[in-house]
């Protein structure tokens, strides 16, 4: 397995961890009656600020994971894995790990800088594939 696919697999597992970090407080705060329902209506309670931030961080990772997955796939299938692209892949992963507490605790401007590092690492991988 290429280092990029290893980073992608670890990023997917991080997504599972993020889901747990959000789901536990959400279930405790909203109750299983709501979280197990069809959610055709808004919840009768609001999520706490931290739980809402964890939800937004989770959703943000879903968005970033799509582009990162494309970058890893293109690099791997085209046989262009290199120390540079591997470094980019693990930079993305590290940024996503740091992004969770940065978002949960409202680190400003750190959260945006961490996000930008992961995004740029992904863009650089895509550009490397075209070189």
C-alpha positions as CSV (number, residue, x, y, z in Angstrom):
1,X,0.0,0.0,0.0
2,X,1.3,3.4,-0.8
3,X,1.9,5.9,2.0
4,X,-0.9,8.0,0.5
5,X,-3.4,5.2,0.8
6,X,-2.2,4.5,4.4
7,X,-2.9,8.2,5.2
8,X,-6.3,7.9,3.5
9,X,-7.2,4.8,5.5
10,X,-6.1,6.5,8.7
11,X,-8.1,9.6,7.8
12,X,-11.2,7.4,7.3
13,X,-10.6,5.9,10.7
14,X,-10.2,9.4,12.1
15,X,-13.6,10.1,10.7
16,X,-15.0,7.2,12.7
17,X,-13.4,8.6,15.8
18,X,-14.9,12.1,15.0
19,X,-18.3,10.6,14.6
20,X,-18.0,9.1,18.1
21,X,-16.8,12.3,19.6
22,X,-19.9,14.0,18.2
23,X,-22.5,11.2,18.6
24,X,-22.0,10.6,22.3
25,X,-22.7,14.1,23.5
26,X,-25.4,14.6,20.8
27,X,-27.2,11.5,22.1
28,X,-26.9,12.6,25.7
29,X,-28.1,16.1,25.0
30,X,-30.9,15.4,22.5
31,X,-31.9,12.0,23.7
32,X,-32.2,8.7,21.8
33,X,-35.8,9.3,21.1
34,X,-34.8,12.1,18.8
35,X,-31.5,10.7,17.5
36,X,-33.1,7.3,16.6
37,X,-36.1,9.0,14.9
38,X,-36.5,9.9,11.3
39,X,-35.7,13.5,12.3
40,X,-38.5,14.9,10.3
41,X,-38.7,17.8,12.8
42,X,-36.1,20.0,14.5
43,X,-34.9,18.7,17.9
44,X,-36.7,20.2,20.9
45,X,-33.3,21.0,22.5
46,X,-30.3,22.7,21.1
47,X,-26.8,21.1,21.1
48,X,-24.3,22.6,23.4
49,X,-21.8,24.9,21.8
50,X,-19.0,22.3,21.9
51,X,-21.2,19.5,20.5
52,X,-22.4,21.8,17.7
53,X,-18.7,22.6,16.9
54,X,-17.9,18.9,16.9
55,X,-20.7,18.3,14.4
56,X,-19.4,21.1,12.2
57,X,-15.8,19.7,12.4
58,X,-17.2,16.2,11.4
59,X,-19.1,17.6,8.5
60,X,-16.0,19.6,7.4
61,X,-14.0,16.4,7.4
62,X,-16.5,14.7,5.2
63,X,-16.0,17.5,2.7
64,X,-12.2,17.5,2.9
65,X,-12.0,13.7,2.7
66,X,-13.6,13.7,-0.7
67,X,-10.9,15.8,-2.3
68,X,-8.1,14.1,-0.3
69,X,-9.5,10.7,-1.4
70,X,-9.3,11.8,-5.0
71,X,-5.7,13.1,-4.6
72,X,-4.6,9.8,-2.9
73,X,-6.3,7.7,-5.6
74,X,-4.8,9.7,-8.5
75,X,-1.3,9.6,-7.0
76,X,-1.5,5.8,-6.3
77,X,-3.2,4.7,-9.6
78,X,-0.8,6.8,-11.7
79,X,2.2,5.4,-9.9
80,X,3.4,8.9,-8.8
81,X,3.9,8.2,-5.1
82,X,6.9,10.1,-3.9
83,X,8.3,11.4,-0.6
84,X,6.8,14.7,-1.4
85,X,3.2,13.3,-2.0
86,X,3.6,11.1,1.1
87,X,4.6,14.1,3.1
88,X,1.6,16.0,1.8
89,X,-0.7,13.1,2.7
90,X,0.5,12.9,6.3
91,X,0.4,16.7,6.6
92,X,-3.3,16.5,5.6
93,X,-3.8,13.7,8.3
94,X,-2.0,15.7,10.9
95,X,-4.0,18.8,10.1
96,X,-7.2,16.9,10.4
97,X,-6.2,15.5,13.8
98,X,-5.3,19.0,15.1
99,X,-8.5,20.5,13.5
100,X,-10.8,18.6,15.9
101,X,-9.6,20.3,19.1
102,X,-9.1,23.5,17.2
103,X,-12.7,23.6,16.2
104,X,-14.1,22.2,19.5
105,X,-12.3,24.8,21.6
106,X,-12.7,27.7,19.1
107,X,-9.0,28.4,18.5
108,X,-8.8,31.5,16.3
109,X,-7.1,32.0,13.9
110,X,-5.5,28.6,14.5
111,X,-8.4,26.6,13.3
112,X,-8.4,28.3,9.9
113,X,-4.6,28.0,9.6
114,X,-4.8,24.3,10.4
115,X,-7.6,23.8,7.9
116,X,-5.6,25.7,5.3
117,X,-2.5,23.5,5.8
118,X,-4.6,20.3,5.2
119,X,-6.2,21.9,2.1
120,X,-3.0,23.1,0.7
121,X,-1.4,19.6,1.2
122,X,-4.3,18.1,-0.8
123,X,-3.9,20.7,-3.6
124,X,-0.2,20.1,-3.8
125,X,-0.8,16.4,-4.2
126,X,-3.2,17.0,-7.1
127,X,-0.7,19.4,-8.7
128,X,2.1,16.9,-8.3
129,X,0.0,14.3,-10.1
130,X,-0.2,16.7,-13.1
131,X,3.5,17.4,-13.1
